[in-house]
Amino acid sequence: MSKEKWKGGALLAPVPPALVSCGSIEKPNVLTVAWTGILNTHPPKTYISVRPSRHSYGLIKESGEFVINLTTAPLTRAADFCGVRSGRDTDKFAQCSLTPEPSTEVSAPSIAESPVSLECRVTDIIPLGTHDMFMADILAVTVDNSLISADGKLHLEKSGLVAYAHGEYFELGRKLGFFGFSVQKKKKRHTARNTQKK
């Protein structure tokens, strides 16, 4: 495989086009963030990186709380809109027909149409350059009941999640494997014994 060298850049893909809600139930706001991920398992920690010029930056900094709402195929248009319009002069919840609902642990609203919402409280703000990183504890996760089986297993693959790669949105599709499948021992086949009398 032949490769061309480019200078360092933010070309990691795919990433989640997460709908990040902030503000309050009375004055909700939402922005789309691609710079997000998991930092730690125990305690569960995440981050979002936001430009200080964004309207949501001040809301999150003041309250110290936000909610990461996962984006599905039906929410793709809203995710795009909320990434290019400012909450300073637009009610993005109303424009995108999104419903703010009370979160369980934070004052920032969750988005009712999102199947999974991570309620977060900021622990640190780290200036990085173009963006500041809000490190946060994940205090609670709310999940749509339709994605939980009778035995309590989460079936996130049924939600139609969306990924963002180099300026384009993609719906996640074909399953290629599962965590640990590459090292899983193959099950031995048991051959049926011939029990017939001769």
C-alpha positions as CSV (number, residue, x, y, z in Angstrom):
1,M,0.0,0.0,0.0
2,S,1.5,3.3,-1.1
3,K,0.9,6.3,1.3
4,E,1.4,10.1,1.0
5,K,2.6,12.0,4.0
6,W,0.6,15.1,5.1
7,K,1.3,17.4,8.1
8,G,-0.5,16.5,11.4
9,G,-4.2,17.2,11.4
10,A,-7.5,16.3,13.0
11,L,-8.2,13.4,10.6
12,L,-9.4,10.7,13.0
13,A,-12.5,9.0,11.8
14,P,-15.2,7.9,12.3
15,V,-16.3,9.9,15.3
16,P,-19.7,10.4,16.9
17,P,-21.7,13.5,15.9
18,A,-23.0,13.8,19.5
19,L,-25.9,16.2,20.3
20,V,-24.7,17.9,23.5
21,S,-27.5,19.6,25.4
22,C,-26.8,22.3,28.0
23,G,-28.5,25.2,29.7
24,S,-31.7,24.5,31.6
25,I,-35.2,23.0,30.9
26,E,-36.5,26.6,30.8
27,K,-33.8,27.7,28.4
28,P,-32.4,24.6,26.7
29,N,-29.6,24.7,24.1
30,V,-27.9,22.1,22.0
31,L,-24.7,21.9,19.9
32,T,-23.1,19.1,17.9
33,V,-19.7,17.9,19.1
34,A,-17.5,15.5,17.2
35,W,-14.6,15.8,19.6
36,T,-15.7,13.5,22.3
37,G,-15.0,10.1,23.7
38,I,-14.4,8.0,26.9
39,L,-11.5,8.8,29.1
40,N,-11.8,6.3,31.9
41,T,-14.0,3.3,33.0
42,H,-14.0,3.5,36.8
43,P,-14.9,6.2,37.6
44,P,-16.7,6.7,34.2
45,K,-15.3,9.8,32.6
46,T,-15.8,11.5,29.3
47,Y,-14.9,14.8,27.6
48,I,-16.1,17.3,25.0
49,S,-13.9,19.8,23.3
50,V,-15.7,23.1,22.5
51,R,-14.4,26.4,21.0
52,P,-14.6,29.2,23.6
53,S,-16.4,31.3,20.9
54,R,-19.4,28.9,20.9
55,H,-22.6,30.1,22.7
56,S,-22.8,26.7,24.5
57,Y,-19.2,27.1,25.9
58,G,-20.4,29.8,28.4
59,L,-23.5,27.8,29.4
60,I,-21.4,24.7,30.1
61,K,-18.7,26.6,31.9
62,E,-21.3,28.4,34.1
63,S,-23.4,25.4,35.1
64,G,-20.6,22.8,35.0
65,E,-23.0,20.3,33.4
66,F,-24.0,18.9,30.0
67,V,-25.6,15.8,28.5
68,I,-24.2,13.8,25.6
69,N,-27.1,12.5,23.5
70,L,-26.3,9.8,20.9
71,T,-27.4,10.6,17.4
72,T,-29.5,8.2,15.3
73,A,-30.3,8.3,11.6
74,P,-33.6,10.2,12.2
75,L,-31.6,12.8,14.2
76,T,-28.9,13.4,11.5
77,R,-30.5,16.5,10.1
78,A,-30.8,18.0,13.6
79,A,-27.2,17.1,14.4
80,D,-26.0,18.9,11.2
81,F,-28.2,21.9,11.9
82,C,-27.1,22.2,15.5
83,G,-23.4,22.0,14.4
84,V,-23.7,25.0,12.1
85,R,-26.2,27.3,13.8
86,S,-25.7,29.3,17.0
87,G,-28.0,29.2,20.1
88,R,-27.3,32.9,20.5
89,D,-30.0,33.7,17.9
90,T,-31.7,30.4,17.3
91,D,-33.9,28.1,19.4
92,K,-32.3,24.9,18.1
93,F,-34.7,22.7,20.0
94,A,-37.7,24.3,18.4
95,Q,-36.1,24.5,14.9
96,C,-35.2,20.8,15.0
97,S,-38.4,19.6,16.7
98,L,-36.4,18.2,19.6
99,T,-37.9,17.8,23.1
100,P,-36.0,18.9,26.2
101,E,-36.7,16.5,29.1
102,P,-35.4,16.7,32.7
103,S,-32.3,14.7,33.3
104,T,-32.0,12.5,36.4
105,E,-28.8,13.9,37.9
106,V,-27.9,17.2,36.2
107,S,-29.7,20.5,35.6
108,A,-29.0,20.4,31.8
109,P,-31.8,18.8,29.8
110,S,-31.6,15.6,27.9
111,I,-33.0,15.1,24.4
112,A,-36.1,12.9,24.5
113,E,-35.6,11.7,20.9
114,S,-32.2,10.3,21.6
115,P,-32.1,6.6,22.7
116,V,-29.1,7.1,25.0
117,S,-28.1,10.1,27.1
118,L,-25.0,10.5,29.3
119,E,-25.5,13.0,32.1
120,C,-22.2,14.7,32.9
121,R,-20.6,17.0,35.5
122,V,-17.5,18.9,34.6
123,T,-14.4,18.2,36.7
124,D,-11.7,20.1,34.7
125,I,-11.4,22.6,31.9
126,I,-8.2,22.3,29.9
127,P,-7.3,25.0,27.3
128,L,-5.8,23.2,24.3
129,G,-5.6,25.8,21.5
130,T,-8.7,26.2,19.2
131,H,-10.8,24.3,21.7
132,D,-11.0,23.9,25.5
133,M,-11.6,20.3,26.8
134,F,-14.4,19.8,29.4
135,M,-13.4,16.7,31.3
136,A,-16.4,15.3,33.1
137,D,-17.8,12.5,35.3
138,I,-20.6,10.5,33.8
139,L,-23.2,10.6,36.6
140,A,-26.0,8.7,34.9
141,V,-26.9,7.0,31.6
142,T,-30.5,6.9,30.5
143,V,-31.5,4.3,27.9
144,D,-34.6,3.8,25.8
145,N,-36.5,0.8,27.1
146,S,-37.0,-0.6,23.6
147,L,-33.2,-1.3,23.4
148,I,-33.1,-3.4,26.6
149,S,-34.0,-7.1,26.3
150,A,-35.9,-9.0,28.9
151,D,-32.7,-10.3,30.5
152,G,-31.4,-6.7,30.8
153,K,-29.0,-6.7,27.9
154,L,-28.5,-3.5,25.9
155,H,-29.0,-3.9,22.2
156,L,-27.5,-0.6,20.9
157,E,-27.2,-2.0,17.4
158,K,-30.9,-1.6,17.0
159,S,-30.9,2.1,17.5
160,G,-29.4,3.1,14.1
161,L,-26.5,5.1,15.4
162,V,-24.7,7.6,13.1
163,A,-20.9,8.2,12.6
164,Y,-19.2,11.2,11.2
165,A,-16.2,10.8,8.9
166,H,-14.4,13.6,7.0
167,G,-17.4,15.9,6.6
168,E,-20.0,13.2,5.9
169,Y,-22.6,11.3,8.0
170,F,-22.9,7.5,7.9
171,E,-25.4,5.1,9.5
172,L,-23.7,2.2,11.2
173,G,-24.4,-1.0,9.4
174,R,-23.1,-4.5,9.1
175,K,-21.7,-6.2,12.2
176,L,-18.1,-7.4,11.7
177,G,-17.4,-9.0,15.0
178,F,-17.6,-8.5,18.8
179,F,-15.1,-7.5,21.5
180,G,-12.7,-10.4,21.9
181,F,-13.8,-12.4,18.8
182,S,-10.3,-12.5,17.4
183,V,-9.0,-14.5,20.4
184,Q,-12.0,-16.6,21.2
185,K,-11.5,-20.3,21.2
186,K,-13.5,-22.2,18.7
187,K,-16.1,-24.5,20.0
188,K,-15.5,-28.1,19.4
189,R,-18.0,-30.0,17.4
190,H,-19.4,-33.0,19.0
191,T,-20.1,-35.9,16.6
192,A,-23.2,-37.9,17.3
193,R,-22.3,-41.4,18.5
194,N,-23.9,-44.3,16.7
195,T,-26.0,-46.0,19.4
196,Q,-27.9,-48.4,17.1
197,K,-27.4,-52.1,17.8
198,K,-25.8,-54.0,15.1
